[in-house]
Each structure stands twice: as structure tokens, then as C-alpha cells.
Amino acid sequence: MKINVQLYVAMSVDGFIATQSGDSDWVSDSENFDSTLEQAGCYIVGGQTYRQYSPDLFPIEGLRQVVVTADSSLAETTSRSPQEALQLLEAKGYDKVVVVGGAQTWASFINASLANTLTVEIEPLMIGAGMTIAEITDFKKLKLTSFEPLPGGRVKCDYEI
């Protein structure tokens, strides 16, 4: 069984996922995000993002979590690589996972050609400078599969990678 990997990203209109200091408190609550996580039943998060938002956001109650980090004491289930994280979840019978961040983790999935889809929720604001979605190593052409206006002037775009 090959697990379906969906990257889920919130970003500003000018393409940033966080301010230069790493703050992303400007991201709106999203029913789409919550629903996507519930459908998958599990998620992967990078160690830096986990540390930044724990315990306020992570772990998410009722969902299986894998933290990609070299620090095995950080969370109950950790892996040293995206490949290992996927193997752990496949062994538990999951057929879909959502990668919720951060930039280094998204980049590692993209660069290893492990991600199937990318969902981007665009927030109606401009930050001016900050962190981008990923430092990818190769040019990637994406196929838009859906586009949906959301409340508050946000837009959701789904892409096939």
C-alpha cells in the first residue's frame, strides 16, 4: 500500500507562510483544514514547528501524529525522515496523511518526491518579508485541481504535484 501524502499550507498573498520571526498567528481558523485532518486521521509535523506550537496546537487530540525530528524525546512518535514517517503510518494501516508543516518538512517531502497533492489556503494579507513554503531543489510544475473562495476573502487551491 502506498500512502497518499497531502501537504497543507496557509500563506499570505505575497507568498509567505510566516513572518521573519516565524510568527504565523495571522492564519485564520479553517474548517477545511480541520476536515482534511479528520478524514486522514493522522498528520506529520516537523520538529521545529512542533516545538513552536506545542502545547497550544500540537498534539491534536484524536489524531495520530508523527514528528519528523532527530530528537526522539520530543513526542510520543517520532521519525528521522519523511520516508520513515510514512512507513510508520502505513504499518498502522493509514492510507492518507496530511503534512502540516513547517517549511523544512514540506521541502523534504517535495524534494524526495513523496507528496501527491498540495493544498494552499491564501490569506488576504501581505507580510512583505518572511518564510516561504519550501526550499525545493528542482523545478516543479503543478496541476490545479480545484479552486474555492472561502469566508473572509481567503482562497483555497488544490494542486496535484
N, C-alpha and C positions, 0 to 999 in steps of 0.2 A: 504494500500500500504506500502511495506517495501522498504526503500531506500537502494540502493547499495552503500556501502562505500569502496572507494579505498584509501589506504594510498600510497603516492608518496614520495620517499626518494632518495636523492643523497648521496653517501658515497664514501669514499676512499677505495682502495683495502684492506687496513688493518682494515676496518670496522668502521671508524669514520665519523660522519656527520658534525663535526665542530672541530676546534682546541680547546685547553683547555680554551682559552679566549672567545670562542663562535663564532669565525670568520668562515664563510663559503664562502668567496668571491672567493675561488678557484673552486667553482661549475660552470661548463660550462653552457652556454645558451642551452636550449633543446627545439627543435621543438616538440618532443614527449610530453613533459610536457605541453607546450602551447596548443597543440591539445587536450590533455586529459581534460584540464580545459575548453576549449571552448565547447567540447562535453557535459560535465556535466552542464555547465552554472553556477556553484556555487562551493564554496570551504569553508573549515573550517580551521582556523589557531588558534594557541594558543596565549594567551595574550603576553607572553614573546617574542615570535617570531615576533608578530605583532609590538610590541614596537621597537624591534631591527631593523626592515627593513622598518618601516614607516617613511617618505612617499616615499622612493625610490622604494619599491616594492609593498607595500600594501597601500591602497586598489588597487586591479587590476580592471582597467576600463572595464565596460561591463559585469562584473560577480557579482552575489550575493555572499556576504561574511558574514560569521558568525564567530565572535571571541569568543573563549571559555576563559572566564575570570570572575573574581568576580567584576571587575571594569566596571560598565555599562556605564561610560562616555568615555571609550577608543575608541569605534567605534559606528557606527550607529546601527548595530545589534550585540548584544552580548548574550551569554548564560552562565550559571553557570556550565553546564555539557555537555558531549557529547550527552547524551540522549536528553536533551533539545534542543541542536543544531539541531539534526536530526528531532525532532518534528517541529521545526520552518520551516525547509526546506520542509518537507513533506506537511505541511499545505499550502505552496506556490506552491505545485504541482511538485516539483523536485523528480526524481526517481533515481538519481545518484549524489554523491558528492565526491569531492577529498579532502582528509585531507593532507594539505601541510606542516604541522609541528607545533611545534617542537617536541623534544623528549618526553616531558611530555604529550603532546596531543596525539601523536602516541601511547604511552604506555597506556593512559586512554582508547582509543578505543580498543586496543588489549586486555587489561585486562578485559574489560566489554564485550568481545566477540561481538563487534559491527562492526568490519571490515570484509569485504568479501574477498578483494584482497590487495596485496602489490606489488607495482612496485618499483624496486630498480635500479637506474642508478649508475653504478660503475665507478668512475673516475680513470684514470690510474696514481695514485699517492699514496704515503704513507705519513701519517702525524706523526705517531709514538705515539701520545697520544692525547686524546681529548674526545669529547662527543660521545656516542654510540646512536644507534637508539632508544632504549627504555629499561626501567627497567620493564620487564614483570614479572608477578607473577607466571605463570605456564609455563611449557614446551609446546612449540607449534611446531608441525610438519607441514611443508608447502608442497604444491604440486606445482612444477614448471610447468607452463602452456605455457610459451614462453620464448625464449632467442633470443636476437637480437644484433649483433655488430652495434655500432654507430660510426659516424665520430670522429676522434681524439683519437681513442683507447678506447673509452668508451663502456660499455656493458649494455644492459637493460634486466632485468629479471623480469618476471611477475609470481607471486605466488598466489595460492588460499590458503586462511587461513582456 
